[in-house]
Amino acid sequence: MSRFKEKFRVRSHLTPLQSGLCAVLGEEQLQRLADIGRVRRQWAEIVGSVLAQHTEPLNIEAGCLHIAVDHPAMAQQVRFLQQEIRNACFRRCRVKSISNVRTRMQPGAGMPQREKISTPPKHPTWRDKRRIAKDIRKVRNKALRRAMFQARINQLRYS
């Protein structure tokens, strides 16, 4: 019986990844990284899509959110919206540590927009086309009938 137990190794105890990172980075640094990660993910919702294309959050250091901008006009807009940005960061991301917002000129700054995944259009079958033609055959105006046919085909493709 003892030989049987010797063949198997003792199970390891799993620890969460956060505790390992906390030991390496420190709890405060790990919290700052988590905060800036949440802000970056929600940036388009925080400042709006237009401003998000020209700005990007860099880091949070000593209570200051550093934002890279690609044009001086965007830096001025961020300064005007400083209080709203702080409030939105708290509401959306629960980041309480932001007391100031600073901008930094950086060419090419901006968060890329996420592309919406679109489904490719379906091709209607001959049976569908025949049914549509049969439905609209009583329309006398040829141009109108052609436009109605194309509209119904496109409805089938993208529905």
DSSP file (Angstrom, degrees, kcal/mol; ACC not computed):
  #  RESIDUE AA STRUCTURE BP1 BP2  ACC     N-H-->O    O-->H-N    N-H-->O    O-->H-N    TCO  KAPPA ALPHA  PHI   PSI    X-CA   Y-CA   Z-CA
    1    1 A M     >        0   0    0      0, 0.0     4,-1.4     0, 0.0     3,-0.1   0.000 360.0 360.0 360.0 -38.8    0.0    0.0    0.0
    2    2 A S  H  >  +     0   0    0      1,-0.2     4,-1.3     2,-0.2     0, 0.0   0.842 360.0  56.0 -68.8 -32.3    2.8    2.5    0.8
    3    3 A R  H  > S+     0   0    0      1,-0.2     4,-0.7     2,-0.2    -1,-0.2   0.855 103.7  55.5 -67.1 -33.0    4.4    1.8   -2.6
    4    4 A F  H >4 S+     0   0    0      1,-0.2     3,-0.7     2,-0.2     4,-0.5   0.896 107.4  48.1 -65.4 -41.9    1.1    2.7   -4.3
    5    5 A K  H >< S+     0   0    0     -4,-1.4     3,-0.7     1,-0.2    -1,-0.2   0.789 102.9  62.9 -70.2 -28.5    1.0    6.1   -2.6
    6    6 A E  H 3< S+     0   0    0     -4,-1.3    -1,-0.2     1,-0.2    -2,-0.2   0.744  93.1  64.0 -70.0 -23.3    4.6    6.9   -3.5
    7    7 A K  T << S+     0   0    0     -4,-0.7     2,-0.4    -3,-0.7    -1,-0.2   0.782  94.6  67.9 -72.1 -27.5    3.9    6.7   -7.3
    8    8 A F  S <  S-     0   0    0     -3,-0.7     2,-0.2    -4,-0.5     3,-0.1  -0.757  79.6-133.3 -99.2 139.0    1.6    9.7   -7.2
    9    9 A R        -     0   0    0     -2,-0.4     2,-0.2     1,-0.1     3,-0.1  -0.489  32.1 -94.2 -86.2 160.4    2.8   13.2   -6.5
   10   10 A V        -     0   0    0     -2,-0.2    -1,-0.1     1,-0.1     2,-0.1  -0.492  46.3-104.9 -72.8 138.7    1.1   15.5   -4.0
   11   11 A R        -     0   0    0     -2,-0.2     2,-0.2     1,-0.1    -1,-0.1  -0.369  34.6-123.6 -64.9 140.3   -1.4   17.9   -5.5
   12   12 A S        -     0   0    0     -2,-0.1     2,-0.6    -3,-0.1    -1,-0.1  -0.530  18.1-121.4 -83.8 154.5   -0.2   21.5   -5.9
   13   13 A H        -     0   0    0     -2,-0.2     2,-0.2     2,-0.0    -1,-0.0  -0.862  25.5-138.4 -98.3 120.1   -2.2   24.3   -4.3
   14   14 A L        -     0   0    0     -2,-0.6     0, 0.0     1,-0.0     0, 0.0  -0.547  16.7-164.4 -79.2 140.5   -3.3   26.9   -6.8
   15   15 A T        -     0   0    0     -2,-0.2     5,-0.0     1,-0.0    -1,-0.0  -0.934  29.7 -97.6-121.3 148.8   -3.0   30.5   -6.0
   16   16 A P    >>  -     0   0    0      0, 0.0     4,-1.2     0, 0.0     3,-0.5  -0.303  26.6-125.4 -64.3 148.7   -4.7   33.4   -7.8
   17   17 A L  H 3> S+     0   0    0      1,-0.2     4,-2.4     2,-0.2     5,-0.2   0.835 107.8  63.2 -62.5 -33.4   -2.7   35.3  -10.3
   18   18 A Q  H 3> S+     0   0    0      1,-0.2     4,-2.4     2,-0.2    -1,-0.2   0.871  99.4  52.4 -62.7 -36.5   -3.4   38.5   -8.6
   19   19 A S  H <> S+     0   0    0     -3,-0.5     4,-1.6     2,-0.2    -1,-0.2   0.881 109.9  48.9 -69.2 -35.1   -1.6   37.4   -5.4
   20   20 A G  H  X S+     0   0    0     -4,-1.2     4,-1.4     2,-0.2    -2,-0.2   0.914 113.8  45.5 -68.2 -42.3    1.5   36.5   -7.4
   21   21 A L  H  X>S+     0   0    0     -4,-2.4     4,-3.4     1,-0.2     5,-0.6   0.867 109.7  56.1 -66.3 -36.0    1.5   39.9   -9.2
   22   22 A C  H  X5S+     0   0    0     -4,-2.4     4,-1.3    -5,-0.2    -1,-0.2   0.875 105.8  51.1 -63.8 -36.8    0.8   41.7   -5.9
   23   23 A A  H  <5S+     0   0    0     -4,-1.6    -1,-0.2    -5,-0.2    -2,-0.2   0.855 118.1  38.3 -69.1 -33.2    3.9   40.1   -4.5
   24   24 A V  H  <5S+     0   0    0     -4,-1.4    -2,-0.2    -5,-0.1    -3,-0.2   0.939 130.8  24.3 -81.1 -50.7    6.0   41.2   -7.4
   25   25 A L  H  <5S-     0   0    0     -4,-3.4     4,-0.3    -5,-0.1    -3,-0.2   0.804 106.5-114.6 -87.8 -31.8    4.6   44.7   -8.1
   26   26 A G     X< -     0   0    0     -4,-1.3     4,-2.1    -5,-0.6     5,-0.2  -0.065  27.6 -90.7 100.8 149.5    3.1   45.7   -4.8
   27   27 A E  H  > S+     0   0    0      1,-0.2     4,-2.0     2,-0.2     5,-0.1   0.871 122.8  51.3 -66.0 -38.3   -0.5   46.2   -4.1
   28   28 A E  H  > S+     0   0    0      2,-0.2     4,-2.1     1,-0.2    -1,-0.2   0.922 111.8  46.1 -67.0 -44.1   -0.5   50.0   -4.9
   29   29 A Q  H  > S+     0   0    0     -4,-0.3     4,-2.3     1,-0.2    -1,-0.2   0.891 111.8  52.2 -65.9 -39.2    1.1   49.5   -8.3
   30   30 A L  H  X S+     0   0    0     -4,-2.1     4,-2.2     1,-0.2    -1,-0.2   0.892 108.9  50.4 -64.1 -39.2   -1.3   46.6   -9.1
   31   31 A Q  H  X S+     0   0    0     -4,-2.0     4,-2.4     2,-0.2    -2,-0.2   0.903 109.8  50.4 -64.8 -41.3   -4.3   48.8   -8.2
   32   32 A R  H  X S+     0   0    0     -4,-2.1     4,-2.4     2,-0.2     5,-0.2   0.901 110.6  49.6 -63.9 -40.7   -3.0   51.6  -10.5
   33   33 A L  H  X S+     0   0    0     -4,-2.3     4,-1.9     2,-0.2    -1,-0.2   0.901 111.5  48.5 -64.3 -41.0   -2.5   49.2  -13.4
   34   34 A A  H  X S+     0   0    0     -4,-2.2     4,-2.1     2,-0.2    -2,-0.2   0.902 111.5  50.9 -65.6 -39.9   -6.0   47.8  -12.9
   35   35 A D  H  X S+     0   0    0     -4,-2.4     4,-2.3     1,-0.2    -2,-0.2   0.937 111.7  45.0 -63.0 -48.2   -7.5   51.4  -12.8
   36   36 A I  H  X S+     0   0    0     -4,-2.4     4,-2.5     1,-0.2    -1,-0.2   0.839 110.8  55.8 -68.7 -30.9   -5.8   52.5  -16.0
   37   37 A G  H  X S+     0   0    0     -4,-1.9     4,-2.0    -5,-0.2    -1,-0.2   0.924 109.2  45.8 -63.7 -43.9   -6.8   49.3  -17.7
   38   38 A R  H  X S+     0   0    0     -4,-2.1     4,-1.8     2,-0.2    -2,-0.2   0.901 113.1  50.3 -65.2 -40.3  -10.5   49.9  -16.8
   39   39 A V  H  < S+     0   0    0     -4,-2.3     4,-0.4     1,-0.2    -2,-0.2   0.916 110.3  49.6 -64.6 -42.6  -10.2   53.5  -18.0
   40   40 A R  H >< S+     0   0    0     -4,-2.5     3,-0.8     1,-0.2     4,-0.3   0.888 110.1  50.7 -64.4 -38.7   -8.6   52.5  -21.3
   41   41 A R  H 3< S+     0   0    0     -4,-2.0     3,-0.3     1,-0.2    -1,-0.2   0.871 119.6  36.0 -66.0 -35.8  -11.3   49.9  -22.0
   42   42 A Q  T >X S+     0   0    0     -4,-1.8     4,-1.9     1,-0.2     3,-0.7   0.262  84.0 112.4 -99.6  10.7  -14.1   52.4  -21.3
   43   43 A W  H <> S+     0   0    0     -3,-0.8     4,-2.5    -4,-0.4     5,-0.5   0.865  74.6  52.4 -58.4 -42.7  -12.4   55.5  -22.8
   44   44 A A  H 3> S+     0   0    0     -4,-0.3     4,-1.3    -3,-0.3    -1,-0.3   0.856 113.3  45.3 -63.6 -33.8  -14.8   55.9  -25.8
   45   45 A E  H <4 S+     0   0    0     -3,-0.7    -1,-0.2     2,-0.2    -2,-0.2   0.791 112.8  52.1 -77.5 -28.0  -17.8   55.8  -23.4
   46   46 A I  H  < S+     0   0    0     -4,-1.9    -2,-0.2    -7,-0.2    -3,-0.2   0.945 128.6  14.5 -73.6 -48.8  -16.1   58.3  -21.0
   47   47 A V  H  < S-     0   0    0     -4,-2.5     4,-0.4     1,-0.2    -3,-0.2   0.564 112.0-103.9-106.7 -10.4  -15.1   61.0  -23.4
   48   48 A G     X  -     0   0    0     -4,-1.3     4,-2.0    -5,-0.5    -1,-0.2  -0.079  34.7 -83.4  98.2 156.5  -17.2   60.2  -26.5
   49   49 A S  H  > S+     0   0    0      1,-0.2     4,-1.1     2,-0.2    -1,-0.1   0.850 123.5  52.1 -68.9 -35.2  -16.2   58.6  -29.8
   50   50 A V  H  4 S+     0   0    0      1,-0.2     3,-0.5     2,-0.2     4,-0.5   0.951 114.6  40.9 -67.6 -48.2  -14.9   61.8  -31.5
   51   51 A L  H >> S+     0   0    0     -4,-0.4     3,-1.0     1,-0.2     4,-0.9   0.835 109.9  60.6 -68.2 -31.8  -12.6   62.8  -28.6
   52   52 A A  H 3< S+     0   0    0     -4,-2.0    59,-2.9     1,-0.2    -1,-0.2   0.788  96.8  60.2 -67.0 -26.6  -11.5   59.2  -28.1
   53   53 A Q  T 3< S+     0   0    0     -4,-1.1    -1,-0.2    -3,-0.5    -2,-0.2   0.729 115.1  34.2 -71.4 -20.1  -10.1   59.2  -31.7
   54   54 A H  T <4 S+     0   0    0     -3,-1.0    16,-1.5    -4,-0.5     2,-0.3   0.424 118.6  49.2-114.5  -1.8   -7.7   62.0  -30.8
   55   55 A T  E  <  -A   69   0A   0     -4,-0.9    56,-0.9    14,-0.2    14,-0.2  -0.906  53.7-175.6-134.3 161.3   -6.9   61.2  -27.2
   56   56 A E  E     -A   68   0A   0     12,-1.9    12,-3.0    -2,-0.3     2,-0.3  -0.922  29.5-116.7-158.0 135.3   -5.8   58.3  -25.1
   57   57 A P  E     -A   67   0A   0      0, 0.0    10,-0.2     0, 0.0     3,-0.1  -0.533  27.8-177.9 -73.4 134.5   -5.2   57.8  -21.4
   58   58 A L  E     -     0   0A   0      8,-3.4     2,-0.3     1,-0.4     9,-0.2   0.893  52.5 -37.9 -97.6 -56.8   -1.6   57.0  -20.6
   59   59 A N  E     -A   66   0A   0      7,-0.9     7,-2.8     2,-0.1     2,-0.5  -0.979  42.3-117.6-162.1 169.9   -1.3   56.4  -16.8
   60   60 A I  E     +A   65   0A   0     -2,-0.3     2,-0.4     5,-0.2     5,-0.2  -0.982  37.8 171.0-118.8 117.5   -2.5   57.4  -13.4
   61   61 A E  E >   -A   64   0A   0      3,-2.5     3,-1.5    -2,-0.5    -2,-0.1  -0.982  64.5 -17.2-135.9 122.4    0.3   58.8  -11.2
   62   62 A A  T 3  S-     0   0    0     -2,-0.4    -1,-0.1     1,-0.3     3,-0.1   0.871 128.6 -49.7  52.8  43.1   -0.1   60.5   -7.8
   63   63 A G  T 3  S+     0   0    0      1,-0.2    36,-3.7    36,-0.1    37,-1.7   0.559 114.7 117.7  78.9   8.0   -3.8   61.1   -8.4
   64   64 A C  E <   -Ab  61 100A   0     -3,-1.5    -3,-2.5    34,-0.2     2,-0.7  -0.939  55.9-146.9-115.3 125.3   -3.2   62.6  -11.9
   65   65 A L  E     -Ab  60 101A   0     35,-2.9    37,-2.6    -2,-0.5     2,-0.5  -0.813  16.3-152.0 -88.6 117.2   -4.6   61.1  -15.1
   66   66 A H  E     -Ab  59 102A   0     -7,-2.8    -8,-3.4    -2,-0.7    -7,-0.9  -0.805  13.0-169.4 -94.0 128.3   -2.2   61.7  -17.9
   67   67 A I  E     -Ab  57 103A   0     35,-2.7    37,-2.1    -2,-0.5     2,-0.4  -0.970  14.7-142.0-122.6 129.3   -3.8   61.9  -21.4
   68   68 A A  E     -Ab  56 104A   0    -12,-3.0   -12,-1.9    -2,-0.4     2,-0.3  -0.751  22.5-172.5 -87.4 134.6   -2.0   61.9  -24.7
   69   69 A V  E     -Ab  55 105A   0     35,-2.6    37,-3.0    -2,-0.4   -14,-0.2  -0.915  24.1-149.4-126.0 154.1   -3.6   64.2  -27.3
   70   70 A D  S    S+     0   0    0    -16,-1.5    38,-0.2    -2,-0.3   -15,-0.1   0.459  81.5  30.9-102.2  -1.1   -2.7   64.6  -31.0
   71   71 A H  S >> S-     0   0    0    -17,-0.3     4,-1.5     1,-0.1     3,-0.7  -0.990  74.6-122.3-154.3 145.4   -3.6   68.3  -31.4
   72   72 A P  H 3> S+     0   0    0      0, 0.0     4,-2.1     0, 0.0     5,-0.2   0.819 112.2  60.2 -59.9 -30.1   -3.6   71.4  -29.2
   73   73 A A  H 3> S+     0   0    0      1,-0.2     4,-2.0     2,-0.2     5,-0.1   0.877 104.2  49.8 -64.9 -35.4   -7.3   71.9  -29.8
   74   74 A M  H <> S+     0   0    0     -3,-0.7     4,-2.3     2,-0.2    -1,-0.2   0.856 107.5  54.4 -70.4 -34.4   -8.0   68.5  -28.3
   75   75 A A  H  X S+     0   0    0     -4,-1.5     4,-2.1     2,-0.2    -2,-0.2   0.910 109.1  48.2 -63.5 -41.4   -5.8   69.4  -25.2
   76   76 A Q  H  X S+     0   0    0     -4,-2.1     4,-2.2     2,-0.2    -2,-0.2   0.903 110.2  51.7 -65.5 -40.4   -8.0   72.5  -24.7
   77   77 A Q  H  X S+     0   0    0     -4,-2.0     4,-1.8     1,-0.2    -2,-0.2   0.901 108.9  50.7 -62.6 -40.5  -11.2   70.4  -25.0
   78   78 A V  H  < S+     0   0    0     -4,-2.3    -1,-0.2     1,-0.2    -2,-0.2   0.900 108.8  51.8 -64.7 -39.7   -9.9   68.0  -22.4
   79   79 A R  H >< S+     0   0    0     -4,-2.1     3,-1.0     1,-0.2     4,-0.3   0.895 109.6  49.5 -63.5 -39.2   -9.1   70.9  -20.1
   80   80 A F  H 3< S+     0   0    0     -4,-2.2     3,-0.3     1,-0.2    -1,-0.2   0.859 116.6  42.3 -65.4 -34.1  -12.7   72.2  -20.5
   81   81 A L  T 3X S+     0   0    0     -4,-1.8     4,-2.7     1,-0.2    -1,-0.2   0.172  79.5 116.4 -98.2  17.4  -14.1   68.7  -19.8
   82   82 A Q  H <> S+     0   0    0     -3,-1.0     4,-2.2     1,-0.2    -1,-0.2   0.908  78.2  43.6 -55.7 -49.5  -11.7   67.9  -16.9
   83   83 A Q  H  > S+     0   0    0     -3,-0.3     4,-2.4    -4,-0.3    -1,-0.2   0.900 114.3  50.2 -65.8 -40.4  -14.4   67.6  -14.2
   84   84 A E  H  > S+     0   0    0      2,-0.2     4,-2.6     1,-0.2    -1,-0.2   0.877 109.9  51.3 -65.8 -36.7  -16.7   65.6  -16.4
   85   85 A I  H  X S+     0   0    0     -4,-2.7     4,-2.4     2,-0.2    -2,-0.2   0.920 110.3  48.7 -65.9 -43.0  -13.9   63.2  -17.3
   86   86 A R  H  X S+     0   0    0     -4,-2.2     4,-1.8    -5,-0.2    -2,-0.2   0.928 113.8  46.6 -61.5 -44.7  -13.1   62.7  -13.6
   87   87 A N  H  X S+     0   0    0     -4,-2.4     4,-2.9     1,-0.2    -2,-0.2   0.907 112.6  49.6 -64.8 -41.1  -16.8   62.1  -12.8
   88   88 A A  H  X S+     0   0    0     -4,-2.6     4,-2.9     1,-0.2     5,-0.5   0.872 107.6  54.4 -67.4 -35.9  -17.2   59.7  -15.7
   89   89 A C  H  X S+     0   0    0     -4,-2.4     4,-1.6     2,-0.2     6,-1.3   0.888 112.8  44.0 -62.8 -38.2  -14.1   57.7  -14.7
   90   90 A F  H  X S+     0   0    0     -4,-1.8     4,-1.4     4,-0.2    -2,-0.2   0.940 117.1  44.8 -70.8 -46.5  -15.7   57.3  -11.3
   91   91 A R  H  < S+     0   0    0     -4,-2.9    -2,-0.2     1,-0.2    -3,-0.2   0.930 125.3  29.6 -64.2 -46.7  -19.1   56.4  -12.6
   92   92 A R  H  < S+     0   0    0     -4,-2.9    -3,-0.2    -5,-0.2    -1,-0.2   0.857 137.1  20.6 -85.1 -36.7  -18.1   54.0  -15.3
   93   93 A C  H  < S-     0   0    0     -4,-1.6    -3,-0.2    -5,-0.5    -2,-0.2   0.508  90.9-125.9-114.7  -7.3  -14.8   52.5  -13.9
   94   94 A R     <  +     0   0    0     -4,-1.4     2,-0.8    -5,-0.4    -4,-0.2   0.854  51.9 157.2  60.7  37.1  -15.0   53.2  -10.1
   95   95 A V        +     0   0    0     -6,-1.3     3,-0.3     1,-0.1    -1,-0.2  -0.848  12.1 169.6 -94.9 109.6  -11.6   54.9  -10.2
   96   96 A K        +     0   0    0     -2,-0.8    -1,-0.1     1,-0.2    -6,-0.1   0.588  59.3  78.8 -94.1 -13.4  -11.6   57.2   -7.1
   97   97 A S        +     0   0    0      2,-0.0     2,-0.7   -33,-0.0    -1,-0.2   0.412  64.1 105.0 -84.8   4.2   -7.9   58.2   -7.2
   98   98 A I        +     0   0    0     -3,-0.3   -34,-0.2     1,-0.2     3,-0.1  -0.753  26.2 151.3 -90.6 117.3   -8.1   60.8  -10.0
   99   99 A S        +     0   0    0    -36,-3.7     2,-0.3    -2,-0.7   -35,-0.2   0.546  67.1  26.7-114.3 -14.7   -7.9   64.3   -8.6
  100  100 A N  E     -b   64   0A   0    -37,-1.7   -35,-2.9   -14,-0.0     2,-0.4  -0.983  61.7-147.7-147.4 153.1   -6.3   66.1  -11.7
  101  101 A V  E     -b   65   0A   0     -2,-0.3     2,-0.3   -37,-0.2   -35,-0.2  -0.993  18.1-177.6-126.5 127.2   -6.2   65.6  -15.4
  102  102 A R  E     -b   66   0A   0    -37,-2.6   -35,-2.7    -2,-0.4     2,-0.3  -0.930  12.9-144.6-123.8 148.9   -3.1   66.6  -17.5
  103  103 A T  E     -b   67   0A   0     -2,-0.3     2,-0.4   -37,-0.2   -35,-0.2  -0.790   8.8-167.3-111.8 156.2   -2.5   66.5  -21.2
  104  104 A R  E     -b   68   0A   0    -37,-2.1   -35,-2.6    -2,-0.3     2,-0.3  -0.989  26.2-119.6-142.2 129.2    0.6   65.7  -23.2
  105  105 A M  E     +b   69   0A   0     -2,-0.4   -35,-0.2   -37,-0.2   -37,-0.1  -0.530  41.2 162.5 -70.1 129.4    1.1   66.3  -26.9
  106  106 A Q    >   -     0   0    0    -37,-3.0     3,-1.7    -2,-0.3    -2,-0.1  -0.846  36.2-127.2-150.8 109.0    1.9   63.0  -28.7
  107  107 A P  T 3  S+     0   0    0      0, 0.0   -37,-0.1     0, 0.0   -36,-0.1  -0.296  96.0  22.2 -58.1 137.4    1.5   62.7  -32.5
  108  108 A G  T 3  S+     0   0    0      1,-0.3   -38,-0.1   -38,-0.2   -53,-0.1   0.564  86.7 152.3  83.5   8.6   -0.6   59.7  -33.4
  109  109 A A    <   +     0   0    0     -3,-1.7    -1,-0.3   -55,-0.2     2,-0.2  -0.376  19.5  98.8 -70.1 152.2   -2.4   59.6  -30.1
  110  110 A G        -     0   0    0    -56,-0.1   -57,-0.2   -41,-0.1   -54,-0.2  -0.430  69.6 -98.9 141.1 146.6   -5.9   58.2  -30.1
  111  111 A M        -     0   0    0    -59,-2.9     2,-0.1   -56,-0.9   -56,-0.1  -0.765  41.5-119.8 -89.7 129.0   -7.7   55.0  -29.3
  112  112 A P        -     0   0    0      0, 0.0     2,-0.2     0, 0.0    -2,-0.0  -0.430  30.3-114.3 -67.7 141.6   -8.6   53.0  -32.4
  113  113 A Q        -     0   0    0     -2,-0.1     2,-0.4     1,-0.1   -64,-0.0  -0.506  27.5-114.4 -75.3 143.5  -12.3   52.4  -32.9
  114  114 A R        -     0   0    0     -2,-0.2     2,-0.3     1,-0.1    -1,-0.1  -0.638  30.8-127.0 -76.8 130.5  -13.5   48.9  -32.6
  115  115 A E        -     0   0    0     -2,-0.4     2,-0.3     1,-0.1    -1,-0.1  -0.612  19.7-123.0 -81.1 135.9  -14.8   47.6  -35.9
  116  116 A K        -     0   0    0     -2,-0.3     2,-0.7     1,-0.1    -1,-0.1  -0.593  23.3-122.5 -77.7 136.3  -18.2   46.2  -35.8
  117  117 A I        -     0   0    0     -2,-0.3     2,-0.4     1,-0.0    -1,-0.1  -0.693  32.2-165.3 -81.4 118.4  -18.4   42.7  -37.1
  118  118 A S        -     0   0    0     -2,-0.7    -3,-0.0     3,-0.0    -1,-0.0  -0.837  17.0-125.6-107.7 144.5  -20.8   42.6  -39.9
  119  119 A T        -     0   0    0     -2,-0.4     3,-0.1    39,-0.1     0, 0.0  -0.650  32.2-109.2 -84.4 141.1  -22.3   39.4  -41.4
  120  120 A P        -     0   0    0      0, 0.0    -1,-0.1     0, 0.0     2,-0.0  -0.397  42.8 -97.3 -67.9 147.5  -21.9   39.0  -45.1
  121  121 A P        -     0   0    0      0, 0.0     2,-0.2     0, 0.0    37,-0.2  -0.334  35.1-123.6 -67.0 146.6  -25.1   39.4  -47.1
  122  122 A K        -     0   0    0     35,-1.9    37,-0.1    34,-0.2    -3,-0.0  -0.572  18.7-125.3 -83.7 151.7  -27.0   36.2  -48.1
  123  123 A H        -     0   0    0     -2,-0.2    -1,-0.0    33,-0.0     2,-0.0  -0.886  27.1-125.8 -98.1 122.3  -27.7   35.5  -51.7
  124  124 A P        -     0   0    0      0, 0.0     2,-0.0     0, 0.0    29,-0.0  -0.332  24.8-117.8 -66.9 148.1  -31.5   35.0  -52.3
  125  125 A T     >  -     0   0    0      1,-0.1     4,-2.0    -2,-0.0     5,-0.2  -0.298  24.2-107.2 -78.6 167.3  -32.5   31.9  -54.1
  126  126 A W  H  > S+     0   0    0      1,-0.2     4,-2.6     2,-0.2     5,-0.2   0.858 121.3  58.0 -63.2 -34.2  -34.2   31.8  -57.5
  127  127 A R  H  > S+     0   0    0      2,-0.2     4,-2.2     1,-0.2    -1,-0.2   0.913 106.3  48.2 -62.4 -42.3  -37.4   30.8  -55.7
  128  128 A D  H  > S+     0   0    0      2,-0.2     4,-2.3     1,-0.2    -2,-0.2   0.917 112.3  48.8 -63.8 -43.0  -37.3   34.0  -53.6
  129  129 A K  H  X S+     0   0    0     -4,-2.0     4,-2.5     1,-0.2    -2,-0.2   0.906 111.2  49.7 -63.7 -41.6  -36.6   36.1  -56.6
  130  130 A R  H  X S+     0   0    0     -4,-2.6     4,-2.2     2,-0.2    -1,-0.2   0.901 110.2  50.5 -63.4 -41.6  -39.5   34.5  -58.5
  131  131 A R  H  X S+     0   0    0     -4,-2.2     4,-2.0     2,-0.2    -2,-0.2   0.911 111.3  48.4 -64.0 -42.1  -41.9   35.0  -55.6
  132  132 A I  H  X S+     0   0    0     -4,-2.3     4,-1.8     2,-0.2    -2,-0.2   0.923 111.4  50.1 -63.5 -44.2  -40.9   38.7  -55.3
  133  133 A A  H  X S+     0   0    0     -4,-2.5     4,-0.5     1,-0.2    -1,-0.2   0.881 110.1  51.0 -62.0 -37.6  -41.4   39.2  -59.1
  134  134 A K  H >< S+     0   0    0     -4,-2.2     3,-0.6     1,-0.2    -1,-0.2   0.888 108.5  52.1 -67.0 -38.3  -44.8   37.6  -58.8
  135  135 A D  H 3< S+     0   0    0     -4,-2.0     3,-0.3     1,-0.2    -2,-0.2   0.849 117.7  36.0 -66.9 -34.4  -45.8   39.9  -56.0
  136  136 A I  H >< S+     0   0    0     -4,-1.8     3,-1.5     1,-0.2    -1,-0.2   0.289  83.4 104.6-105.3  11.5  -44.9   43.1  -57.8
  137  137 A R  T << S+     0   0    0     -3,-0.6    -1,-0.2    -4,-0.5    -2,-0.1   0.705  71.5  65.6 -67.5 -18.7  -45.9   42.2  -61.4
  138  138 A K  T 3  S+     0   0    0     -3,-0.3     2,-0.5    -4,-0.2    -1,-0.3   0.589  74.7 103.3 -80.3  -9.6  -49.1   44.3  -61.2
  139  139 A V    <   -     0   0    0     -3,-1.5     6,-0.1     1,-0.2    -3,-0.0  -0.637  57.9-162.4 -75.1 123.8  -47.0   47.5  -61.0
  140  140 A R        +     0   0    0     -2,-0.5     2,-0.5     4,-0.0    -1,-0.2   0.844  64.5  86.7 -79.8 -35.7  -47.1   49.1  -64.5
  141  141 A N     >  -     0   0    0      1,-0.2     4,-2.5     2,-0.1     5,-0.2  -0.549  65.7-156.1 -73.3 119.3  -44.2   51.5  -64.3
  142  142 A K  H  > S+     0   0    0     -2,-0.5     4,-2.4     1,-0.2     5,-0.2   0.888  90.7  49.1 -65.9 -41.7  -41.1   49.5  -65.3
  143  143 A A  H  > S+     0   0    0      2,-0.2     4,-2.2     1,-0.2    -1,-0.2   0.909 113.6  47.1 -65.3 -41.3  -38.6   51.7  -63.4
  144  144 A L  H  > S+     0   0    0      2,-0.2     4,-2.6     1,-0.2    -2,-0.2   0.909 111.5  51.0 -65.2 -41.9  -40.7   51.6  -60.2
  145  145 A R  H  X S+     0   0    0     -4,-2.5     4,-2.3     1,-0.2    -2,-0.2   0.904 110.6  49.0 -63.0 -41.3  -41.1   47.8  -60.5
  146  146 A R  H  X S+     0   0    0     -4,-2.4     4,-2.5     2,-0.2    -1,-0.2   0.908 111.8  48.7 -64.5 -42.3  -37.3   47.4  -60.9
  147  147 A A  H  X S+     0   0    0     -4,-2.2     4,-2.3     1,-0.2    -2,-0.2   0.897 111.4  49.8 -65.3 -40.0  -36.6   49.6  -57.9
  148  148 A M  H  X S+     0   0    0     -4,-2.6     4,-2.3     2,-0.2    -2,-0.2   0.902 110.4  50.9 -64.3 -40.2  -39.2   47.7  -55.8
  149  149 A F  H  X S+     0   0    0     -4,-2.3     4,-2.3     1,-0.2    -2,-0.2   0.939 111.4  47.0 -62.6 -47.3  -37.6   44.4  -56.9
  150  150 A Q  H  X S+     0   0    0     -4,-2.5     4,-2.4     1,-0.2    -1,-0.2   0.887 111.5  51.8 -62.5 -38.8  -34.1   45.6  -55.9
  151  151 A A  H  X S+     0   0    0     -4,-2.3     4,-1.9     2,-0.2    -1,-0.2   0.918 111.1  46.5 -64.0 -43.2  -35.3   46.9  -52.6
  152  152 A R  H  X S+     0   0    0     -4,-2.3     4,-1.9     2,-0.2    -2,-0.2   0.876 111.6  51.7 -68.3 -36.9  -37.0   43.6  -51.7
  153  153 A I  H  X S+     0   0    0     -4,-2.3     4,-2.2     1,-0.2    -2,-0.2   0.925 110.4  48.8 -63.7 -43.9  -33.9   41.6  -52.7
  154  154 A N  H  X S+     0   0    0     -4,-2.4     4,-2.1     1,-0.2    -2,-0.2   0.840 107.2  56.1 -66.2 -32.3  -31.7   43.8  -50.5
  155  155 A Q  H  X S+     0   0    0     -4,-1.9     4,-0.7     1,-0.2    -1,-0.2   0.925 109.6  46.1 -63.0 -42.6  -34.2   43.3  -47.6
  156  156 A L  H  < S+     0   0    0     -4,-1.9     3,-0.5     1,-0.2    -2,-0.2   0.898 111.4  52.9 -65.6 -39.9  -33.7   39.5  -48.0
  157  157 A R  H  < S+     0   0    0     -4,-2.2   -35,-1.9     1,-0.2    -2,-0.2   0.910 118.2  32.8 -63.1 -43.0  -29.9   39.8  -48.2
  158  158 A Y  H  <        0   0    0     -4,-2.1    -1,-0.2     1,-0.2    -2,-0.2   0.332 360.0 360.0-103.1   7.2  -29.5   41.9  -45.1
  159  159 A S     <        0   0    0     -4,-0.7    -1,-0.2    -3,-0.5    -2,-0.1   0.470 360.0 360.0 -93.4 360.0  -32.3   40.5  -42.9
